[in-house]
Amino acid sequence: MQEDNLPLHVRRSPRLGRGAAFRCLFFLFLWYVLTPEGASWVLGIPAVLLAVYISLLLAPATAHTLSFIGACHFLPYFLSQSLSSGIDVSRRVLSPSLPINPGLVIYSTFLPEGSPRIFFINTISLLPGTLSADLHDNKATIHTIDKDLHVWENIQNLECRVAALFSLKTTPEGEI
């Protein structure tokens, strides 16, 4: 039987194989660190295989995985935006003369469902003056402390960085 004829949930995923292989290597390394004696592998191999099986049941491999290179690029951005956001809100609280013009913005994301979209919605709050309020389908409701801030540009920039973090391709129109 050809794999193309199988229902989608039965087809083998290359990511599942890579996820299982990565977990197997991780648990092998963990077993080696905890029990470096050679005789312990008689119990170690079955224990590792069982650990891989249980980990795949409890936390199945997803279609969207983080990219190491993407994470290296995202981390400095995350740290700088978090610091900038904290400073901005602190200034507004301590200096009443700074404008506060709160409002809600509805933003349509191009990120696919699952990890990329959830990560995006959870990291919106690191942008200066923003807080994610709701997510329904691909529409994010975002509270902003000042509607006159460059909210759209900041959110689009974050969305593209999250796409890169998950190795997703984007076009100039913002579509995958």
C-alpha positions as CSV (number, residue, x, y, z in Angstrom):
1,M,0.0,0.0,0.0
2,Q,1.4,3.4,-1.0
3,E,1.7,6.0,1.8
4,D,-0.2,8.6,-0.3
5,N,-3.4,6.5,0.1
6,L,-3.2,6.3,3.9
7,P,-5.2,8.7,6.0
8,L,-3.3,11.7,7.2
9,H,-3.0,10.6,10.8
10,V,-1.5,7.3,9.7
11,R,1.2,8.7,7.4
12,R,4.7,8.7,8.7
13,S,6.2,12.1,9.4
14,P,9.9,12.8,8.8
15,R,9.8,15.1,11.8
16,L,8.5,12.2,14.0
17,G,11.6,10.2,13.0
18,R,13.9,13.1,13.7
19,G,12.1,13.9,17.0
20,A,12.4,10.3,18.1
21,A,16.0,10.1,17.1
22,F,16.8,13.3,19.0
23,R,15.0,12.1,22.1
24,C,16.8,8.7,21.8
25,L,20.2,10.5,21.7
26,F,19.2,12.7,24.6
27,F,18.1,9.8,26.8
28,L,21.2,7.8,25.8
29,F,23.4,10.7,26.8
30,L,21.4,11.1,30.1
31,W,21.8,7.4,30.9
32,Y,25.5,7.6,30.2
33,V,26.0,10.6,32.5
34,L,24.0,9.0,35.3
35,T,25.5,5.5,35.0
36,P,28.8,5.4,33.2
37,E,29.4,1.7,33.9
38,G,29.3,-0.6,30.9
39,A,27.2,-3.2,32.6
40,S,24.4,-0.8,33.1
41,W,23.5,-0.8,29.3
42,V,21.7,-4.1,29.8
43,L,19.0,-2.1,31.6
44,G,19.8,1.2,29.9
45,I,18.8,0.4,26.3
46,P,15.3,-0.8,27.3
47,A,14.9,2.1,29.7
48,V,15.9,4.6,26.9
49,L,13.5,3.0,24.4
50,L,10.7,3.1,27.0
51,A,11.5,6.8,27.8
52,V,11.4,7.7,24.1
53,Y,8.1,5.9,23.7
54,I,6.5,7.6,26.7
55,S,7.9,11.0,25.8
56,L,6.4,10.7,22.3
57,L,3.0,9.7,23.9
58,L,3.1,12.6,26.4
59,A,4.6,15.2,24.1
60,P,4.2,14.2,20.5
61,A,6.6,15.6,17.9
62,T,5.1,18.7,16.3
63,A,5.2,19.8,12.7
64,H,6.9,23.1,13.7
65,T,10.2,22.9,15.6
66,L,12.5,25.7,16.7
67,S,15.6,26.5,14.6
68,F,18.8,26.8,16.5
69,I,20.0,29.6,14.2
70,G,16.6,31.3,14.5
71,A,16.9,31.1,18.3
72,C,20.3,32.6,18.2
73,H,18.9,35.6,16.2
74,F,15.8,35.8,18.3
75,L,17.4,35.9,21.7
76,P,19.1,39.4,21.3
77,Y,15.9,40.8,19.9
78,F,13.9,39.3,22.8
79,L,16.3,40.7,25.4
80,S,16.4,44.2,23.8
81,Q,12.6,44.4,23.3
82,S,12.0,43.2,26.9
83,L,14.3,45.9,28.3
84,S,12.9,48.6,26.0
85,S,9.4,47.6,27.0
86,G,10.2,47.7,30.7
87,I,11.8,51.1,30.4
88,D,8.9,52.5,28.3
89,V,6.2,51.5,30.7
90,S,8.3,52.7,33.7
91,R,8.8,56.1,32.1
92,R,5.0,56.4,31.4
93,V,4.2,55.5,35.0
94,L,6.7,57.8,36.6
95,S,6.1,60.7,34.2
96,P,2.4,61.6,33.9
97,S,3.2,64.0,31.1
98,L,3.9,61.2,28.7
99,P,0.9,60.2,26.6
100,I,-1.3,57.3,27.4
101,N,-3.8,56.6,24.6
102,P,-4.9,53.0,25.2
103,G,-6.8,51.0,22.6
104,L,-7.3,47.6,21.1
105,V,-5.7,46.5,17.8
106,I,-6.9,43.5,15.8
107,Y,-4.0,41.9,13.9
108,S,-4.3,39.0,11.4
109,T,-1.3,36.7,11.6
110,F,0.0,34.6,8.8
111,L,1.7,32.1,11.2
112,P,0.3,28.6,11.1
113,E,-1.7,27.2,14.0
114,G,0.3,25.5,16.7
115,S,3.6,26.4,18.3
116,P,4.5,29.4,16.0
117,R,1.2,31.2,16.6
118,I,1.1,30.5,20.3
119,F,4.7,31.6,20.7
120,F,3.9,34.8,18.7
121,I,0.9,35.7,20.8
122,N,2.8,35.1,24.0
123,T,5.7,37.2,23.0
124,I,3.7,40.2,21.8
125,S,3.8,41.5,25.4
126,L,7.5,42.0,25.2
127,L,7.0,44.8,22.7
128,P,6.9,48.3,24.2
129,G,3.3,49.2,25.3
130,T,1.6,46.0,24.1
131,L,-0.2,43.1,25.6
132,S,-1.9,40.2,23.9
133,A,-5.5,40.0,24.9
134,D,-7.1,37.3,22.8
135,L,-6.5,35.0,19.9
136,H,-9.3,33.6,17.7
137,D,-8.3,31.7,14.6
138,N,-5.7,33.9,13.0
139,K,-6.9,37.2,14.6
140,A,-5.0,38.5,17.6
141,T,-6.5,41.2,19.8
142,I,-3.7,43.4,21.2
143,H,-4.0,46.0,23.9
144,T,-1.7,49.0,23.4
145,I,-0.9,51.6,25.9
146,D,-0.6,54.3,23.1
147,K,-2.3,53.8,19.8
148,D,0.1,56.3,18.2
149,L,3.1,54.1,18.8
150,H,4.4,52.1,15.8
151,V,2.4,49.1,16.8
152,W,1.8,47.6,13.4
153,E,5.5,47.8,12.4
154,N,6.6,46.3,15.7
155,I,4.1,43.4,15.5
156,Q,4.9,42.7,11.8
157,N,8.6,42.7,12.7
158,L,8.0,40.3,15.6
159,E,5.9,38.0,13.4
160,C,8.7,37.7,10.8
161,R,11.2,37.0,13.6
162,V,9.0,34.3,15.0
163,A,8.6,32.8,11.5
164,A,12.4,32.7,11.2
165,L,12.6,31.1,14.7
166,F,10.5,28.2,13.4
167,S,12.2,28.2,9.9
168,L,9.1,29.3,8.1
169,K,9.4,31.1,4.8
170,T,7.7,34.4,4.3
171,T,7.1,36.5,1.2
172,P,7.2,40.3,1.0
173,E,3.3,40.2,1.3
174,G,3.7,38.5,4.7
175,E,2.3,35.2,3.6
176,I,3.9,31.7,3.9
